[in-house]
Amino acid sequence: MDNEDFDEVLKAVRQFIREVVVPAEEQIEADDKVPDSIREQAKEMGLFGFAIPEEYGGLGLDMKQEVLLNMELGWGTPAFRSMFGTNNGIAGQVLVKAGTEEQKQEWLPKLAAGTTASFALTEPEAGSDPSSLKTKAVKDGDEYVINGGKCFITNAAMADVLMVFARVGDIPGGKGIAVFLVETDRPGVTIAPHDKKMGQRGAWTSDINFDDVRIPASHLIGGDESVGFPTAMRSLQQGRLTLAAYMTGTSRRLVHEMVKYASEREQGGQVIADYQLVQGLIADAQTDLYVSEATVLKGAQDWDSEKDRRMAPSVAKYFASEAVGRIADRAVQVHGGYGYMHGYVVERLYRDVRLYRIYEGTSQIQQVVIAKQALAPYRQG
């Protein structure tokens, strides 16, 4: 998308977040559900397919544009972005990166139009190390039969289609993992009620069980049993960068809330923003935000130039997820007792952002990835 058109998209999303999504946040928190009207408006705005190529019905944003858009989305409740995050990110990118042309032609336009897709990788004993997953797919004539279970799968309860990672044959580790497209209405697919979590109400995750689920061999992504694990890793790398941008947008919101509150709240006959120790909390939060923005934008630049698509996403995700947690903690501190009360934005976001250090690769996994890439030049030969 050219920059002029993209600026119009960004403007429209910014206005929608502030005028429609933000006023609905308390309702979303109370109902644990995004209103259908907001979901439909998101479809009309093209948000279910902004990272899907234009030839398949999406907006076709480059990475710089994606991160700028995600920063705007970060101003609102995580539940809003979660509705379409997997379509653009880890689930949709499985098709974009590894699907056959026939698979892309059939499914990507549907995802861009609002058909919900989920990325079914994580299992109870295969989280940080997905190469140890146990779900199996066995070839039976012109079909595959899938058995196993997944957990913490975002949007599963509302999904129409799943990108399911399963082990084929007896090859251990990542080399024995394929990925399949599985419609959720197929016999043997059971999706549990969505989880009750510490935060991020309205952003649903669920367990999934596969009991002798039969799918045609044409649903093997890429028509190749060997592409599953590398495709998962490539999708997660891209997702980490866009997620870091989203976290940065949330950091912006938190800094706004704490500075606004400090400028209005009075103690001892003056606004608390006049106290230097409060200013210290604000300065630390602003510094974390500044670095987070710069790290994400540099990561996007390196992604688009193909200079770095390995270490940069992990650096961005690691820093942004840790930074937003620190900023949220400071925002609660500035609000004092009120920051611990339901009904205040910072209390809700404090709970919401805790998840970011865990999903799509824990902070510890990002440390491992970063260190491995940093050490690689010194270990060659």
C-alpha angles and dihedrals in degrees: 000000000000117000096250093056091043092054088057091051091049092049092050093048092048091052093046093050094050099039102036112015101041094051089052096050097097090049091050090050092049097043097037086224139093110237115255090235091061091047091053092048090051089055092051091051091055094244094137090065111027092123095042115099117262093240088065097047101272133115093253098218120183119231096266090054091045093055093046090051092047091052088058091047089052090070090073135058115298089236090072097056091039091066092068103014095098093047091058096032137033098355100039092042090059087067095039093051103035112010123115115249089254091052091049093048092050102042113023095066088051092052092047089052094052109277102143120235129189132202107230106194110112121089132179091260098029112060115114088018105045091169087080095060117140105201106119136209117196123193113235112177108297092346140069123223115212126201129173144065141269133198139202091021110170116231093359093133091058099031125122095191137021133208097218122195113207139165117252123196123343101299109127126223128013095328091070096055125102130178126228137190108235124181112222093228093064116117111265096030110119121181117194123221110280119275125261106232139185090252144342093081111189091033101099129210125177145175117252128203126199116201113180091322110183121208131170117260087243087073091069101111111245090000086262127108092205100062099072104090099038089047090052091051094048092048091049092049091056092042092053092058095048091044089052088055090051091050088051089055089052089050088055090053092049093049089049092051095048095045092047092049093046090051092053106033115091129206126166092007097304139074112271090236086076091065112094095218089057089047088054091057090048092048092051091049092048091049092052089049093049093051092045091054092048093047093051094046091049089049091052091049091051091046095052092046090045088232093128128005097153115048099026096061091050093046090050095046093045095049098039094048093049092042095052089051091053092046092049090051091051091047090056090048092052090050090052115194091353090060088066094053128097111248096047116106094224093056091055095044091047088062094039098054096051089081094061093075089058114038128072087021125340121249088257092055090050089053090053092049093047094047092047092053093044092050096043098089091053094050099052114117 
